């Protein structure tokens, strides 16, 4: 796969990266149900074999477990992939999660992530959410301090809007933004993506397949049988009337991808990569087979006619 420079950094990343949210497993507030750890490590191994050169995770995914699995997968590799992780969501002994942008909390989180990942420095450290709002500047100042200390190489943010970005830019340069983006969640096209292009902020989007909805594997039966601790049960995209409309959209994506040998999921990912402001897309995989089913998106380019067909269908979907 060809690579793209991430914002103002010296990192050149592949168009798709391995997302580690789902492999965090169950028994936490935003889990995806039970996950076999061997399958998780196998998925990471396969992603790297196929040329993906970056992994995105977060301390909160599985309350540390996702980072541990990433650390296990890359341990001993002569050439490690870039490792991106996030902070500002801490948990207590009762596994209750809370937001914190206090300097001492971010420093502790960074030290914990370094230990779980088994690395000397994190390639890209990101504030996960801009909460609490009053502490955004304090949190970003600490991120800059961690960079100066060499504990992290580059610093970025996730889920920030343009106002948030403007507030922290005078403190330290922003390497990247990580926002949600898919054909079902295109809101960032209006202000956020143009702002990032103007200011040379890299953009790595998450949920390009909307948490599995656009993979091509989702059915009414599968949704009905989600584990009780799968957070998607409460997402409107997995409930009627959106569920049926989304499944019909996937059929269109299959028709578009079929002549090229690409899956619906690969079409969905390629749709996000078509935007010039997007550097890369984070794509989750719970097994090696799932990774193999999306790898083609890295080189696939949609035509203007195909994009128009997708946009026309989405315009008529129920809100």
C-alpha positions in Angstrom: 0.0 0.0 0.0 1.1 3.5 -0.7 1.5 5.7 2.4 0.5 9.3 3.2 2.2 11.8 5.5 0.2 12.3 8.7 -0.2 16.1 9.1 3.0 17.9 10.3 4.7 14.7 11.5 7.5 12.6 9.9 5.2 9.5 9.9 4.0 8.1 6.6 1.0 5.8 7.3 -0.9 3.3 5.2 -4.5 4.4 4.2 -6.0 1.9 6.6 -4.8 1.1 10.2 -5.7 -1.6 12.6 -8.4 -0.5 15.1 -8.3 -2.2 18.5 -11.5 -1.1 20.2 -13.4 -4.4 19.7 -10.6 -6.7 20.8 -10.8 -5.1 24.3 -13.4 -7.7 25.0 -16.4 -7.6 27.3 -17.0 -6.6 31.0 -16.7 -2.9 30.4 -19.1 -0.1 29.5 -18.4 0.0 25.7 -17.5 -3.6 25.1 -18.4 -5.6 22.0 -19.0 -8.9 23.7 -16.5 -11.8 24.4 -13.3 -11.8 22.4 -10.8 -14.6 22.1 -7.3 -13.2 22.8 -5.6 -15.6 20.4 -7.9 -14.4 17.6 -7.2 -10.8 18.5 -3.4 -11.3 18.3 -3.8 -13.3 15.1 -5.8 -10.4 13.6 -3.1 -7.9 14.4 -0.4 -10.3 13.0 -2.4 -10.7 9.8 -2.9 -6.9 9.4 0.9 -6.3 9.7 1.6 -9.2 7.3 -0.7 -7.6 4.7 1.2 -4.3 5.0 -0.7 -2.2 7.5 1.8 -0.1 9.3 -0.1 1.5 12.3 -2.3 0.3 15.1 -4.8 2.6 16.9 -5.9 1.7 20.5 -6.8 3.4 23.7 -6.2 2.8 27.4 -9.9 2.5 28.1 -10.6 -0.2 25.5 -11.2 -3.2 27.7 -9.8 -1.1 30.6 -6.2 -1.7 29.5 -6.7 -5.1 27.9 -6.6 -3.9 24.3 -3.2 -2.2 24.9 -1.9 -5.4 26.5 -2.9 -7.4 23.4 -1.3 -4.9 21.1 1.9 -5.1 23.2 1.9 -8.8 23.0 1.4 -8.8 19.3 4.3 -6.4 18.6 6.7 -7.8 21.2 9.9 -9.0 19.6 9.2 -7.6 16.1 12.3 -6.2 14.5 10.3 -3.5 12.8 7.4 -2.4 14.9 4.3 -0.6 13.4 3.5 2.9 14.5 1.4 2.6 17.7 -1.2 5.2 18.5 -3.2 5.3 21.7 -5.4 7.7 23.7 -5.9 9.1 27.2 -8.3 11.2 29.3 -10.7 8.3 30.2 -9.7 6.8 33.5 -11.3 4.0 35.5 -11.4 3.0 39.2 -11.3 -0.3 41.0 -15.0 -0.7 40.4 -14.4 -0.4 36.7 -16.3 2.9 36.5 -15.0 5.2 33.8 -14.6 8.9 34.2 -13.3 11.8 32.1 -10.1 13.6 33.3 -7.9 16.1 31.6 -5.9 17.0 34.7 -2.2 16.9 34.1 -1.4 14.4 36.8 -4.0 12.0 35.5 -2.8 12.2 31.9 0.8 11.6 33.1 -0.3 8.4 35.0 -2.3 7.2 32.0 0.7 7.7 29.8 2.9 5.7 32.1 0.3 2.9 32.3 0.0 2.8 28.5 3.8 2.6 28.0 4.0 -0.3 30.4 1.1 -2.3 28.8 2.3 -1.6 25.2 5.9 -2.5 26.1 7.4 0.5 24.3 9.7 3.3 25.3 7.7 6.0 23.5 4.2 6.2 22.0 4.2 7.3 18.4 1.0 9.3 18.6 -0.7 10.1 21.9 -4.2 11.5 21.7 -6.8 13.1 24.0 -9.8 10.8 23.6 -12.6 13.3 24.4 -12.6 17.1 25.1 -14.1 16.5 28.5 -14.2 18.3 31.0 -14.3 21.3 28.7 -12.8 23.6 31.4 -9.6 21.5 31.5 -8.9 21.2 27.8 -6.0 23.6 27.9 -4.4 22.0 31.0 -4.7 18.6 29.3 -3.1 19.8 26.1 -0.3 21.5 28.0 0.5 18.2 29.7 0.5 16.4 26.3 3.1 18.9 25.1 5.1 18.2 28.2 5.1 14.5 27.6 6.3 15.1 24.1 9.1 17.3 25.4 10.1 14.5 27.8 10.3 12.0 24.9 7.6 9.8 26.3 5.4 10.4 23.2 6.6 11.4 19.8 3.6 13.2 18.4 0.4 14.5 20.0 -3.1 14.7 18.6 -6.8 14.7 19.6 -10.0 12.7 19.1 -13.6 14.0 18.9 -12.6 17.7 19.0 -14.5 20.3 17.0 -13.1 23.4 15.3 -13.5 25.6 18.4 -11.6 23.1 20.5 -8.8 22.9 18.0 -8.5 26.7 17.9 -8.2 26.8 21.7 -5.2 24.4 21.9 -3.3 25.4 18.7 -1.4 28.3 20.5 -0.2 25.9 23.1 1.4 23.3 20.8 0.9 22.1 17.2 -1.7 19.4 16.6 -0.4 16.4 14.7 -3.8 14.8 14.0 -7.5 14.7 14.7 -9.5 11.5 15.0 -13.2 12.0 14.3 -16.0 9.6 13.4 -16.7 9.5 9.7 -18.7 7.3 7.4 -21.2 7.6 4.7 -23.8 7.5 7.4 -22.0 10.1 9.6 -20.7 12.7 7.1 -21.0 15.8 9.4 -17.3 16.6 9.6 -17.2 17.4 5.9 -18.8 20.8 6.6 -16.3 22.5 8.9 -13.8 20.1 10.5 -12.2 18.6 7.4 -11.7 21.9 5.6 -10.1 23.3 8.8 -7.7 20.4 9.1 -6.7 20.8 5.5 -6.1 24.5 6.0 -3.9 23.9 9.0 -2.1 20.8 8.0 -3.7 18.6 10.7 -3.7 14.9 9.8 -7.0 13.2 10.0 -7.5 9.5 10.9 -11.2 8.7 10.9 -12.8 6.0 13.0 -15.9 3.8 12.4 -15.8 4.1 8.6 -18.0 1.0 8.5 -20.1 2.3 11.4 -19.1 -0.3 14.0 -19.7 -3.2 11.6 -23.0 -2.1 10.1 -21.5 -1.6 6.6 -19.3 -4.7 6.5 -21.7 -6.8 4.5 -22.0 -9.3 7.3 -24.7 -7.6 9.3 -28.2 -9.1 9.3 -31.4 -8.6 11.3 -30.8 -12.0 12.9 -27.2 -11.1 13.9 -28.4 -7.8 15.5 -31.2 -9.6 17.4 -28.6 -12.0 18.8 -26.0 -9.4 19.9 -24.6 -10.3 23.4 -26.3 -8.4 26.2 -23.1 -6.5 26.8 -22.6 -5.4 23.2 -22.9 -1.6 23.3 -24.4 -1.5 19.7 -27.7 -2.7 21.1 -28.4 0.9 22.1 -27.3 2.5 18.8 -30.1 3.8 16.5 -28.3 2.5 13.4 -28.9 -1.0 14.7 -32.6 -0.3 15.4 -35.6 0.2 13.1 -36.3 1.9 10.8 -32.6 2.6 10.3 -31.6 -1.0 10.5 -33.5 -2.2 7.4 -32.5 0.9 5.4 -28.8 0.3 6.3 -29.0 -3.3 5.3 -30.5 -2.2 1.9 -27.6 0.3 1.6 -25.1 -2.5 2.1 -26.7 -4.4 -0.8 -25.9 -1.4 -3.0 -22.3 -1.4 -1.7 -22.0 -5.0 -2.6 -23.3 -4.3 -6.2 -20.7 -1.5 -6.5 -17.8 -3.6 -5.1 -18.6 -6.9 -6.8 -17.1 -6.1 -10.3 -13.8 -5.3 -8.6 -13.8 -8.2 -6.2 -14.3 -5.9 -3.2 -16.7 -6.3 -0.2 -19.3 -3.9 1.0 -17.0 -3.0 3.8 -14.2 -2.1 1.5 -16.5 0.2 -0.5 -17.5 1.9 2.7 -13.9 2.4 3.8 -12.9 3.7 0.3 -15.8 6.2 0.5 -14.1 7.9 3.5 -10.6 7.7 1.9 -12.0 9.6 -1.2 -11.9 12.9 0.8 -8.5 14.7 0.3 -8.4 15.8 4.0 -8.5 12.2 5.2 -5.1 10.7 5.8 -6.2 7.2 6.9 -9.1 5.2 8.2 -9.1 3.0 11.4 -10.6 -0.4 10.7 -11.3 -2.9 13.4 -10.8 -6.6 13.1 -11.5 -9.3 15.6 -10.1 -12.2 13.5 -7.5 -12.6 10.8 -10.4 -13.4 8.3 -12.0 -10.0 9.1 -8.8 -8.2 8.4 -8.5 -10.1 5.0 -12.0 -8.9 4.2 -11.1 -5.2 4.4 -7.5 -5.0 3.2 -8.5 -4.2 -0.4 -9.9 -0.8 0.7 -6.3 0.5 1.0 -5.9 0.7 -2.8 -9.6 0.9 -4.0 -10.8 4.2 -5.5 -14.5 4.9 -6.2 -15.6 6.6 -9.4 -17.6 9.8 -9.3 -20.6 7.9 -10.7 -20.3 5.3 -7.9 -20.1 8.0 -5.2 -23.2 9.7 -6.7 -25.2 6.4 -6.5 -24.3 6.0 -2.9 -25.1 9.6 -2.1 -28.5 9.4 -3.9 -29.5 6.4 -1.9 -28.5 7.9 1.5 -30.4 11.1 0.7 -33.6 9.1 0.6 -33.0 7.1 3.8 -35.2 7.6 7.0 -33.7 10.1 9.4 
